Amino acid sequence: MSRPPTFTPPPCADARVLATERGDFAVLDAVPRTPARATALLLPGYTGSKEDFVALLEPLTGAGYRVIAVDGRGQYESPGTDRQESYAQGELARDVLAQAAALGEAPGGLHLLGHSLGGQIARAAVLLDAAPFRSLTLMSSGPAEVVAAQRDKVKMLSDALAVLSMDEVWQAMQALDPPQDADTGDGADMRRRWLAHNPAQLIATGAQLTAEPDRVDELAAVGLPVHVLSGERDDVWPVELFDAMARRLGARRTTIAGAEHSPNTARPQETAQALAAFWDGLPDA
């Protein structure tokens, strides 16, 4: 589970609702002091939320980028239904395209970034329609299904969600956490976020993570500039898979030293610098 350093957005960001033709989405909208070079739309991962990108907002706006971090449908502060079919990957991808449309023609264009599960949703959106985007960044998001150990964890969680309340599952997860992981300093915020997730969303997207096909060649055929970014270790997909995926895509490859599955929370300054360097180096929109 991702652990943002804080749930409080910095002064550059406002928490608001992004209204789209497919519903309302809770976002953090961070705006630079000077006219934005471009806009970035950031999608969180499984069990995550827009707050996972809080530590990136100031350095990215400082580099001149407007940043929209979003809760997907059924995640934290964005509403969702209790029907698992509402969270099919195609539906979530169409949500991303609706969010892009709601942002309009941003000066400098729109960069798309997805972390983990969010990367696979972002890839699906680009494969439906790449036209709204100048680039795609896959952050700690692999080419296909997660490793066997993670598939087992997702199944265990989904089985629990089918019979227990969100609060009962939270208590069970806390009992299983090592002491150093359980004491985050933001336990109340983490619990509140967990309880706000729709369990149908978690079950449906968990199933996607355990069965995602390899669509790297499809993505390569689109021709959109791609950035593959990860930590130097990862227990969800082996780092070697990120390396190989980047080669297949002809993508920029960045490894963040000292980070694991969430470089956005572990090394936000270095991650923001890598993102801005990629975006800065792209041809003008």
Salt bridges, closest charged atoms under 4 A:
ASP29 OD2 - ARG16 NE 2.91
ASP29 OD2 - ARG66 NH2 2.72
GLU51 OE2 - LYS50 NZ 3.05
ASP52 OD1 - ARG193 NH1 2.88
ASP71 OD2 - LYS50 NZ 2.67
GLU77 OE1 - LYS50 NZ 2.59
GLU85 OE2 - ARG83 NH1 3.63
GLU91 OE1 - ARG22 NH2 2.75
ASP95 OD1 - ARG22 NE 2.72
ASP95 OD2 - ARG73 NE 2.67
ASP159 OD2 - LYS155 NZ 2.83
ASP167 OD1 - ARG191 NH2 2.84
ASP177 OD2 - ARG3 NH2 3.27
ASP189 OD1 - ARG192 NH2 2.53
GLU212 OE2 - ARG123 NH2 2.75
ASP214 OD2 - ARG248 NH1 2.87
ASP217 OD1 - ARG248 NH2 3.17
GLU218 OE1 - ARG215 NH2 3.06
GLU232 OE2 - ARG233 NH1 3.04
ASP234 OD2 - HIS261 ND1 2.79
ASP243 OD1 - ARG253 NE 2.82
GLU260 OE2 - ARG233 NE 3.51
ASP280 OD1 - ARG37 NH2 3.16
